Amino acid sequence: MSATTSSERVAERFAQLRASGRRALIPYITAGHPSRQATLELLAGLEGVGADIIEVGVPFSDPMADGPIIQASSQKALAGGMTFDGVLDIVSAARLGIPVILFTYLNPLLAAGRDALTRAADAGVHGVLVTDLPVGADSSLERWLGDGPLAFIRLVAPTTPAQRMAEIAQHGSGFVYLISRLGVTGVRDQLPADLPDTIARLRRATDLPICVGFGVSRPEQARAVAALADGVVVGSAIVRAADESVASAVKLASSLRAAMDTVSP
């Protein structure tokens, strides 16, 4: 797979969605949870019910940004022997027709070596999101990621000032991941009341698509976010459902897709 083809697939997907008046459904799963085979079945099932992009989490022993559901999935995957290259092997074996974003902490990425991004692109990964590398933290690492073969997805918090929002978006590509609330990942009952204002501020700061995650777990929440943003990220609810069965997780994704598709173009 060429570097250009890999990094541009995310942008191409959003262009297709814009043309059809639809929003991106972006499920998150932890590679190796609850098993390698289940992960492969989950990837295929999620694509089958209309996921547009899938975030594949690299298990890590100290996932500080994640709540108990994803932490537990990460520990289970590590206990099952999942590694960085094991994650790439799963992506390669899945042969998905939609973009894949590698969702990782910095340590596993650095431990994988300087050619980690190239190996990921060769395996069928199209983007990378590093949860613990804020803009300006390490310019050499940011150049490595920004100049690499994968779209470099950046995170924005709801408390980020407008000027900082623009700076973050300028140093990223593919889309901007807006964290809907402060704190760790997890299922929430209510969306933040200030989410529309936060999305509006971010729209003024960047032309990149805006995708919202953290706390979205039910169809009505996904629909509400889809009415405001370009994409909806659902992690903990999918991972929790996958603990029950692959079928439960796929059924949840299907209900999210159906609710999002009721939003007018």
Secondary structure, DSSP 8 states (H G I E B T S, - for coil): --HHHHHHHHHHHHHHHHHHT--EEEEEEETTSS-HHHHHHHHHHHHHTT-S-EEEE---S--TTS-HHHHHHHHHHHHTT--HHHHHHHHHHH--SS-EEEEE-HHHHHHT-TTHHHHHHHHT--EEEETT--TTS-HHHHHHHHTSSSEEEEEE-TT--HHHHHHHHHT--S-EEEESSSS-----SS--TTHHHHHHHHHHH-SS-EEEESS--SHHHHHHHHTTSSEEEE-HHHHHHHHH-HHHHHHHHHHHHHHHTTS--
